[in-house]
Amino acid sequence: MFPGRDIPSYLRPRTAWHGNCIVTRMRILTPLAALAGLWSGMVACSSGHRVEEAGFHDVAADSGLAFVQIDQSPVDKLLKLTDELYSGAEPKTDEAYAELARLGVRTIVNVDGATPKLAMAAKYGMEYIHIPIGYDKIAQGEIAAIVCVMRERESSFYFHCHHGRHRGPAAAAIALMELTGCSVEDGIQVLVEAGTSESYPGLWRDVRAFKSPAQGIQLPRLVSVAEVSDFEASMAKLDRTWDEMKIIQKAGFRSTAEHPDLDPHNVARILRESIEISSHMTHPQLAADVLYQEEMQKALDGARALEAALSEDHLVDAQEPFDVVRRSCKACHIEFRDD
């Protein structure tokens, strides 16, 4: 729903072919480091390693860490930080969970407000840990829970939020520093590689401020499903319904062969209902805010008009209310969520 962070020109990827692999480098390297990275990329391609199979993009880091973007995967935004640590989007299908298990993942950490899919993870021999975090910050208790995962749970680890670009990579960056003892600069590089937006300064700040707790310090109890407010849960559902509506909008507000389960009429109805529910569960601090109430009403009006247009198959009338909902959600998030 939000534009990604503009990457400075000196961090933009330089892509080159090595054998059958695309190797994308995201940092300026010394000649020696560049030669080492080139050699490792060529060896990976010539050896028939999984790099060649799955369209890996090898991202060299000055510390010796090699972050790898795994493109052709049923897991969206999959980023390999080490052999024991991955980050990405919420796994949604059997294929996605099977792929994580094949990569050796044993512990999945969900930092989104949505309820983890415990049965799906268990089906493939994996455990879920739930540590919901916000877009504005990573609280000390949440940082301590991430550290606890790295110290007490079975590797390998997969950290995810909903889309895999902001909260998940921020949590994974802290996990990386705890796991490897790498520098803060390497932790920040995780956010760069994932495309974490600068619109979430609290995430960048708290990754920069991370210091590993002393050994022996009492850490929080980990849970598979954390308690979240009704408002957080409703917003998590609304976010996923909006993703489905965006797929429908790109298809001209029609069903597609790629997503036959997404019926435009039904998704529009669920979207309207989700906005209504979220507006009724508003946090008391927001309920008194005039701007918040105005934007929620705009979103609800747009959702109602969108539902009416699609239920009557007036597809030419669907784009305008879709844009109303999009603008309202974006304005509300910028004002009330991102900071």
Number of C-alpha atoms within 10 A of each C-alpha: 12 11 7 14 14 13 15 7 7 10 14 16 16 13 13 13 11 16 14 14 21 19 27 20 24 21 18 16 15 10 9 9 16 17 12 15 22 18 13 14 24 17 14 18 20 15 10 11 11 12 22 18 12 14 18 23 24 25 21 25 20 15 11 12 14 18 24 23 25 21 15 13 15 18 23 20 22 27 27 23 20 16 14 17 22 28 30 27 23 28 26 14 12 13 13 16 24 21 17 25 18 11 16 18 24 22 24 30 25 29 28 26 26 23 18 21 16 15 12 18 21 13 13 17 15 22 21 23 22 23 24 22 21 19 18 19 20 22 14 11 12 17 24 20 20 25 23 19 22 20 15 9 16 15 17 20 27 27 32 28 26 22 18 25 24 26 31 29 34 33 30 28 29 29 27 25 21 21 16 10 14 16 15 17 14 21 25 21 18 24 24 20 21 22 18 25 20 16 18 20 15 19 29 23 15 19 26 17 11 17 14 15 14 7 8 6 8 10 17 15 9 17 12 17 18 17 14 14 12 15 17 20 18 21 21 18 19 20 20 15 18 20 13 18 21 16 18 20 17 9 11 14 21 17 17 15 7 8 11 9 11 17 17 23 19 13 19 26 18 19 26 22 16 22 24 17 16 20 21 11 17 19 14 8 7 13 14 11 10 10 15 20 16 13 20 21 17 18 27 23 17 22 28 20 21 28 24 18 19 22 15 10 15 12 15 11 15 21 14 13 22 21 15 19 27 18 16 19 20 14 15 18 17 13 12 12 13 18 15
